[in-house]
């Protein structure tokens, strides 16, 4: 795997390999010393043109847990504010010799352009309304740890599907792993032809979630809305909010965050026993460690480094010890 630009470019075997490696790194995370020397001496560049808490922090921590050197650049306060183009920014930062670039951009296709302009491995951390592959991979990992398999599982993705790159990546990933996916929301927030294009079902009635094994709620991405897609937040919440009355006791609840409490989710279900939201955040670290490993080591670590082998287990019994 040279880059991670989208789930659409992966096979099921690619996802399963990343899941296996993530499980190996989860074992490391249970140790007192959580750092391994897998990517020692390598530089990873995090370039975020949009706001991010979970994705940016987990990629940065993942790189550090692998002993990489990390350069984190946010558009605000950088030369981007002065009008520097994406290509010129990549050219400038390439002077640091990054082996991987993690990029989030409001423009679809930005990560693919960076892959053309740089020799580094590129990870798409979200590009416009296109894809968010690392989120989909951590969502698959979270569900596999709970369910064991996604074969035949019924997953409903509810909310602003139109503006959601998470929805697109999750839909593709869940179907690759054998799940049946339904997208649900008002007609104005469901892309036309998504059922034929991505092989899902479409519903505009939330009452149907009673048949779901997993309910994945999406927030209204008002920052991407340049016209009125719903009459009001109040009306949207009345029709599509997931609360304790609509979520059954056997159903699992997911959300990529940040959550608009009282809009797409009621507070009682966010903090309830069905919620996997905290587990998704925890999964993000080990899955992003696995992604960086897969791109930069891929089972063939350099002689002086320790990494996760093809079995998904670390070949060295102890992690790196920091100097006193």
N, C-alpha and C positions, 0 to 999 in steps of 0.2 A: 504494500500500500504506500503510494508516493505522497498523496495528499488526502485530507478529509474535507472535501468540498460539499458533500451532500450524501444523505442516505441513499438517494436514487442511484448512486454510483457503486453501492456495495452489494455483495451477495450475502446470503444468510450465513455462509461459512465465515465471512469477514466479521460479522456481528458476533458469532459464537466464539471466535478467537479472542476478540476484545473482551467479551464477558469472562472468559477463562483467565485472561491476564488480570482483569480487575479483581477477580476473586483472590488471586495470588497477592495482590497489593493490599487487599482488605486484611489479610493475615498479618502483613507487616504493620498495618495501622494499629493492631492490637498489642504491639510490643511497646516497651518503655521508650526505646529509641526508634523513631519512625522514619529516619532518613536512610536511603540506600544510595550507593555511589554509581548507579546505573548510567547517568548522563553527566557525570563529572567532566568539567572542562568544556561543555557545550553551552551555547548561548541560545536562549529562547526569547523572542520578542513578542510582547503582548501589545497590540495596537487596537485601541477601542475608540471608535468614532461615535458611539452611542453610550448612554448611561448603562451601567451594569454593576450589580453587587455580587450575585452568586457566581456568574460565569467568570468574571474577571478575577475574583479572589480565589476561586477554586483552581483555575488554570495556573495562577501564580504560585499557589501553595503546592500544587501537583508538581510543577517544575522544580521547586525548591526541595520537595521530598525526594526527588530523583537526583538531587545535587547539581542541577543545572544552574548556570548564571542567568538571571532574569532581568530584562529591560522592559519596564512597563510604561507605555506612552498613552495618554488620553488626549483626545483632540483639543479639549478645552485647556488653554494655557500653553499649547504647543505652537509650532510654526503654522499649523493648520489654520489657526485663528488669523494668521497674517496672509492667508490666501494660498499656501503651498498645496500643490496638487497631491493626490494619492501617489502617483507615480514618482514624483520628486521626493516625497517622504520615504517611500520604499528604497529609492536609490540612496538617500542619505543614511538611513538606518542600516542598510546593507553593509556600510563601512564597519559595523561592529561584528560582522561575520556571523549572523544568526543562522543556526541550522534549522530552526522552526520559527514560523510567524503565525501567531494566533490573531485573527482580525475579526472585529465586529464593525459593520458598516450599515448605514441606512439604505444603501443602494444594492439591489439584487445583482449578483455577478461580480461584486468587488473582490471576493476571495479568489475567484477564478482568474481575474486579471492579475492579482498579486502573484499567483502561481506562474504566470507567464513572464513576469518581470523579475523574478527572484529565483535563485538556485535553491532556496530553503524549502523545506516541507511546509505546507500551508494548511492551517486548520480554520475552517469557517466557523466562527463563533456567533453567527447570525448575520445574514445579509438581506436587509429589507424584509419583504414578505416572502422570500424564497425558501430558505432552509435554516435549520439550527440543529445540525447533526449530533453534536455532543449531548444536547439535551435529550434527544430521542434515545441515544444509547444509554444514558443514565436512567431514563424511564424504563427501558427494557430490562436493565439490570435490576432495578428496584422491584419490578413485577416478578422477574424470575426468582428472586430470593424469597418472595412471598408465595408464589403459585407453583414454582418448579418448571412450568411450561406455559406457553401462550397458545398452544394448539387448541383451536376450537373455542377459546375464550371470547366473550362478547364485550367489546370496549366501546363506550359512547364518549365522543369528544363533543362537549357542549359549550357554545358561546360564539365568540367572534372568530370564526374560522377564516373569514375573508382576509383579515389582516395578520393572521398568525403563521409565522414560519415554524413555530413549534408544532402546530397542528399538522402541517404538511409533512414534516420529518417524522413525527410520531406515527402518522397514518401509514406511511410507507414502511417504517420499521416494524410496526405491530403486524402488518399484513405479511411481511417477509417471515416473521416468526410464527405465522399460522393463525393469528387472531382474526375475528370478524369485526370490522369497524363500522360504526355509524356516526355520522356527524349530525349535530342537532343545533338549531338556532333559528332566529327569524330569517325569512327569505333574503333580506337585504344583507345578511352577514354570512351567507353560504355561497361560495363561488359557483357560478353556473357550470354544469358539466363535470363537477368534481367526482361524481359517482362513476361516470364512464372513464374519466381520465385516471383515477387512482383506485378504482375497484372497491369503493365503499358504498354504504347505504346513506340515504339522506332522510332526515325527519325534521319537521317544524313543530312537533308536539313533544314536549319534555315528558309527558306521561309515559312514554315508551321506555324510559330508563329503568323501569322495573325489571326488564329482561336483561340488564347489563350486569356483568361480573365486575367491571371497572368503570367508574365515571371519571372522566378527565375534564375538569372545568378550565375554561379560558377566560382571561380578563378582557374587557372592552379596551382595545388599544386606541384610546381617544387621541393620542399624539399622531396617529396615522390617518385619522378621519378628517377629511376636509369638507364634509357635508353631513347632513343628518341621516344616520342609519337606523336609529331607534327614536321613538317619540320622546322618551325621557328615561333616565336611569331608574326611576321609580317603577315605570311600566315594565321595563326590561326585567327588573328584579322580581316583579310579581309573576312574570311568565316563565322565566328561565333560571332563576336563582335556585341553587341546590341547598336545601335545608334538611333538617331532621325528619320532616314529613315525607320528603321525596327520596331520601337516601335510605335504602334498606339496611338491616343489620349485617347482612352477608356481603354487601358491596364495598369495594375499596374505592377510596377517593384520592385523586391526584390533581396537582396544580403546579405549574412551572414557576409561579411567583413573578413579580410581587402580587399579592392578593389584594383586591379591592374588597375589604370586608363590608358585608351588607349589600354588595352588588351581585357578583357571580356566586359568592358563597356566603352562607350565614355563619356567624361566629361559632355556633354550636357544633357544626360539622368540621370546621377548620381545626379545632382542638379536640375533636372527638376520636374515639377508638378506631374508626374506619380510615382515618386520614393517614396518607403516606407522605405528606408534604415534607416533614422533617427527614424522613428516610431518603427522599429524593435528593435533598441537599447533601446528606452524608454520602450517598452514592456518587454524587458529582465529583468528589475528590478522587476516588479510586478509579473511576471510569476515565477521567481525564489523565490520570497517571498512565493508565493502560494505552490511551490514544497516543500520548507523547512517546511512550516506549515503542509502540508498534511502528510509528513513523520514523523514529531515529535509531532504534536498535533492531526491532523486528526479529527477535530470537537469535541475533548474531551480535551480541555486545562486544565491544572492544576488549582486548585481553586484560586491560587494567581495571575494567569495571565489572560489577555484578549486576545481573538483570534477571528478568523472568524468562525462563526457558520455554520451550514448546509445551511443556506440561502445565504451564501457568504457575509453577512454583519457583521460588527463589533458590538458585543453586547454592548460595552461601547461607549458612545457618544463622548468621548474625548480621544486623544492619551496620551501617557505618557509625563509627564513634567519633564525635566531634572532639577536637583538641581541647584540653582543659584551659 
